[in-house]
């Protein structure tokens, strides 16, 4: 069976690429070994945000007095929250399946592997195309810690299926995944401890805002600069500054990063260039093998769902018209990120620390969200900050970093400004609606 394009993996990179290619009139095959939507829809972005939203409703119900809302006997029902999570995932799965049918994309379930450059096998069936796009994503990376097979050790995938809240949870890893789950469970009253090897949580975040976030999470205990030495059922052993420590807990979450899914694809058979970080690609997502592209987590360029979707569009645009790619090239300097903790955080572009390491002349400014009308009305004096980084000589915006409610819904504006290389004087001329929390961007730029 011959196709114009074969796509391996149906996550937010793969299914968006399939949708775009189908809309271009191409005959497309999408291969998925598990569930349509990949990790993001089924075991990542969507289910975690569903549960985090439930936790936020619980938090607001408990702390609504200052807004004139008093609730008695507030309870969190994990089973009901899990059912809502499943309903959300199922509905979105159906939505993606509908998009595939709408764009006449054939979907095949099973493990894909290359038999040669233009042939992909799934079981006993073989499919051919001059253009193959690898979008196999990533999976949890579990370091070789003694005792990691203990009964009470789970990854971000298994923890989404628990049927009761643990009394205590130790999260190994203070990155995005670790902090979102730490925030979720601590909001629900679970005793949470985070053990992180680095000196601060969320290493991609502005150092000052990361510290502020950590201090605002008062119901979480932190052990930074700590190395986990071994695990036992109900115990975590770690060293910190040369001293040995021991934690007792009911559940342990391994949130120690992710690795690209390159195994079992037959990449060596076709001479593809890849390493432990991922498949190597250029700005159009081309690999070293003609006609073979790679997008998303499997490239190691950016492990974000929206990055994968953009990469998918870029790859399809080049496939359709190599001479004049319809969707441009992939640029990585203005990729926004968000952490859906309570409070939220988001950022785009470089941090002050990045600029210092690169030797760039910069100016920085900040604005407090508590001085923003809408933020104060809806959040009181909860933590909220905006920090801007601009080039000291040109005034071009280089980075924006947010901490506080609604950060994830504002950061795309900063991404557009950075992508367009707007200067501080340009941003001052933008009219923001009032009252909105987004005005904090305007306040920050006027503070420069």
N, C-alpha and C positions, 0 to 999 in steps of 0.2 A: 504494500500500500504506500503510495507516494503522496507527500504533502509539500506545500510551499514552505511551511515552518513547523518544526517540532519543538515544543516547549516542555522541559522536564521540571516539574514542580509547580504547584498551583497556589502558592502563597501570594501576598500582595504584589510581588514582582511578576510572578508567572501569570496570574489570571488577568492582571492589567495588560501585560504584553499580549496575551491571547485576545483580549477584548479589542485592543488597538489594531492588531494584525487582522482580525476578522472584519473589523469595520473598514479596513483598507481593501477588502475583497479577497484576502488570501485564504487558502485552504490550510487550516491550522489543526494540529493535534496537540492536546494538552495531556501530559502523563502525570498521574499522582499516585503515590504508593499508599497514602493514608486517607486524610479527609480533605475535601475541597476547601480552599482557604488557607491551608498550611497551618503552621504553628501560630501565627499572629491571630487568626480568626478563632481557632479551636482551643489553643492552650497558652495563649500569650496576651497580646494587646486587648482583645475584646473581653474575654472572660475576667481578666484581672480588673479592667476598668468597671465592669458591671459590679463586681464585689466591692471595689473601692467606693463606688457610688452608694451602695447599700450602707457601707460603714459611715459615709458622710451624712446620710439621712439619720442614722442612729446618733451620731455626734451632735447634729443640729437639734434633734429632739431632746437630748439631754441638756443642752446648753442654750435653750431658747428663751430663758427668763428675761434676759436683758432686752429682747425684742418684743416682749409682751406675749410670748407663747409658753404656756406651762403644760407639760404633759406628765401624767402619772403612770407608774408601772411600765416604764419604757423597757422593752425587751428586744433583743436581736435574735431572730429565728434563722439559723444558718441553713436549714433545709429549704426554707422558702427562698432565701437569697440564692441558693444553688439552683433552684428550679427556674428563677428569673434569669440567671446566667445562662442556663441551658436553652431557654426560650429565645434569648437574644442571639446566641450562637446559631441555633437552628434556623432562625429567620434569615440571618445573614448568609448562611450556607445556601439556602434556597435562592437568595438574591443573586449570589455569584453563579449558581447553576443556571438561573434564568438568563443572565448576561451571556453565558457561553452558548446557550441555545439561540439567543437572539442574534449573535454574531456568527452562528453556524460553526462553532468550534467543536470538534470531536473530542471527547474525554475518555481516556483509558486508565483503568486502575492497575497498579502493579509497579514493581521495581524496574526502572529503566537502566540499560547499560549499552554502551557503544560496542558494536562489533567491528565497525570501521568508521571512517570520518563521516559518512553520509547515512549510516544505518544504525538505528536504535532498536534493540530488542526488548520486549516485555514478555517474559515467559517464552513460549514457543513462537510468538508472533514477531514479525520484523516490519519496521516502518522506515521509509526512506525520505530524505530531504537534503537539499543542498545547504539548508540553513537550520541549525540546531541551537537552541537557547537553553542554557543550564541555569535553573533557578531553584536549586535544591535546599537553600537556606542553611541553617545552622542548628546545632543541638547542644544541650547542656554539657559543659566540660567539668568533669569531676576529677580533681587532683588525686593522686595516689596516696591518700591519707589512710593509715592503718585503721581498720574498723569501719570504713565507709559503707560496708554492706550491712551494717547493723539495722535492726528492724525499724527503729524510729528515725531513720535518715531518709529524707525525701528531696526531690528536686522541685523546680517551679511547676512541673507538669503534674506530679502526683499530689502536690498540696492543694491543687484545685479540685480534687475529688474527695477530700476528707468529709466525714459525716458528723463530726463534732469538733468544737473548739478545744485546742489543748490548753492546759493551765499555764504552761510556759513554753516558749519557743526561743531557740538560739538560731540566729541567721548568720551563716558564714559567708561574708562578702557584703561590702557596703556600697556596691554599685547600684545601678538603676533597679534591677530586678530585686535585689536584696532589700533596698530601702522601700520599695513599694509594698512588698509583703510585710516588712517590719511596721510600716505605717498602718496598713490594713489591720493586722492582728492587735497592735497596741491600742488602736482606736476602739476595738471590740472588747478591751479589758484583759487581753492576754499579757502576761509578763514576758516582755521581749528583750533579748540581749543581742547586740550585733557585734561580731568579731571580725575586724578588718585588718588586713596586713599593712595597708598604707597608713599614712599619718592623718588622712582625712577621708571622709566619705565622698562619693560622687566625684571622681578625679577629673571629669571633663568640665566641671562647674567652676565658676569663679571662686577662688579660695575663701574670700571673705564671706560670700553668700552661703557657701557650703557649711562654714562654721556656724553661721547664724541659723541655718536650717537645723543643724544637729542640736543646737542649744534649744531650739523651739520644740523639739520632739521630746518633751519632758518625761513621757511614759516609756521611753526606750533607754536602756543602759548600753553604753558603748565601750568597747575595748579596741583602741586604735593602735597601730604598730604592733599587732599581735599575730602570732603564727600558730595555727592549729597543728598540734603534733600527733594526736590520735583521737579516735572516737570509740566510745562504748555505748551500749544501749542505756540511754538516760544520762550520759556524761559526755562532756567535751573538755579535752585537755589542751591547753595552749600555753605558750611562753610569751612574755612581754618584758622587754628590757632585761632579759636574762633570767627572769623569775618564772617559776612554774605556777600555773593557775588551773583551777578545775571548776566547771560549771555543771550543775544538775538541771536537767530539763526533760520535758515530756516529748518534745519533737525538735528535730534539727533540720533546717532548710539549707541545702547546698546551693548557694547563689554565687558561684565562683567563676562566672564567665561562660562563653559559648565557643564552639569550634565549628568550622565549615564542614558541611556534609559533602565530602568528596569520595568516600569509600563506596565500592560496589558499582561505580559508574563506568568502569573500563577506561578511565582517563589516560592511563599509561598506554593502552592499546593504540590510541590515536596520537600519542606524543604531545599531550597537552601540558603546558607549563603551569605548575602549581606547587605550593609548599604548604606548610602547616597553617599559614595565615589565610590561605585561600587561593583561588584561581586568579592568575594575573591577566588584567585587561587594560585596554587603552581608554581614551575618552569617549569612544563610541561603543564600549563594552565588548570589543573584539578580543579574542584570545589569539595565541600564536598559531592556531590551526585555522586555516581559511574556512569561512562559513560557520564557525562555532563561536558563539557568544556566551557570556556569563554575566549574571546580574544578582544583586542583593547580597545577603549575608555570605554566600559562598565565595564572593570575591574578597571579603575582608576589608573592603573600602569603607563601608559605613553600615553598621548593623542596626538599621532603622527601617521600619516598614515603608515609610514614605520615600526613603532613599531607593529601596528596591523598586517601588512603583515607577519612580522617575527613571531609573536605569532601564527598566523594561520598555518605557516609551522611547528612550534614546536608541536602544538596540533595534527596536522595530522600525523606527524612522530611518536608520542606516540600512537595514535590510531591504526596505521598500525602495529607497533611492540613495545608493551609496554616494553618488555625485553631489547630491544636495539633500542631506538628511532632513527630513520633515520636522523632527522634534529636537534639533540641535545636538549639543554634546553634554556629557555629564560634568557638572562643575561642583566641586565639594566645599567651596569656601563659604557658602551661605545655606548650609543644611541646618534647619532648626531641630532642636531636641526638646523633649519635655519629660518631666518626672511627675507622676500623678499621685504624689504623696499628699498628706494633709499637714502643712500647706504644700501647694504645687510649686514646681520650679520649672524654668525653661530658659533656653539660651540659643544664641546663633552667633556665628563668627568667633573671633578670638577673645580670649580673656586677657586681663591685665598681665597675668603671669606669662601667657603665651608671647605677648608683645615684648616683655622684658627679656625672655629667652632669645627672641629673634632680633633684639637690638633695635626695635622700632620706636621712634619718638611718638609718644601718645599723650593725650589728655583724657582724664576720666571724670565722670560726674555721677551723682546719684540723686534719687528722689524717693521719698517715703510714701508708700501707698496709703498710709493712715491719713495723709494730708489730702487724699483724693476723695471728692464728695461721695461718689457711688460706693467706693471701697469701704469708707467709714460707715456709711449707712447700712451696708449689708454684712460687714465683717467686724465692726467695732475696731478695737485696737490690736487685732491679730497681726502677726508679722507680715510685712509686705514691703519689698524694695525693688527698685530698678537701677541698674548700673549701665552706663554707656562708656564705650571705648572708641575714641576717634583719633585719626592721625593728627599729630600736633601741627604739622606743616600744611597739609592740604585740607584738613577738616573733614575728610572722608570717613564715614562711619565704618568701623571695623568690627564692632561687637556690641551685642545687647544681652543683658542677663537679668532675669526676673525671678523673684521669689514672692509667692503669695497667691491667693485665690485668683483664678482666671488666667494665670500666666500662660497656660497652654493654648488659650484662645486668642492671645495677643501677639505671640511671638512671630506669627507669619508676617505681620506688618514689618517687623524688624528685618526678617529675611528678605522681603521685597526691597527694603531700603538698602540693605547691604549688597544685594545682587545688582541693584541699579547704581551702586557707588554714589549714593546721595551724600552730600556734605551737610554739616550741621546747619549751615545757613539755608539749605534747601528744605530740611526737615522742619525748620521753624515756620515755613510758609504753609505747611500742611494744616488743614482744618480738621480737628478731631471732634466727633460728636460729644456733647455734654448733657448729662453727666455719664461718663463711661470710665472704666478703669484704664482703658487704653490711653487716656490723657497723661498717664504717668510717663509715657515716652516723650511727649512734648515737654513736660515739666523737666525731665532729665536733660534734654538737649538745651533748654534755656539756662540750666545750671552750669553749663560748660564755660 
